[in-house]
């Protein structure tokens, strides 16, 4: 069932309030783990800066060699 109406959200929130403190702590810990994974994924998919240009082999040889 989709939770897109205010009534559904209200019912969902009431159910969430009835969770034990132990369950809430477990959910918070799980969300922290998810956040860590999302940060890692976002770091991997960040677009490369557009101001970088490709260097030719001769440019590299001049700079490093």
C-alpha positions, 0 to 999 in steps of 0.5 A: 500500500502506498503511503502518499495521503495524509491519513496513511502517513498519520497511521504510519507514524502512529505505528512507528511511535509504538516501537520499543526503544530497542527497536528505535535504536536498531533502526537509527543504527541501520539508518546510520549504516545506510547513510555511510553507504550512500556517502560512499556511493555518492563519492564514487559517482561525483562528476569529474571537474569540467575544467580539467583538460586531457594532457597529451603524452608530450605535455606529460613528458614536458611536465614530468620529464 
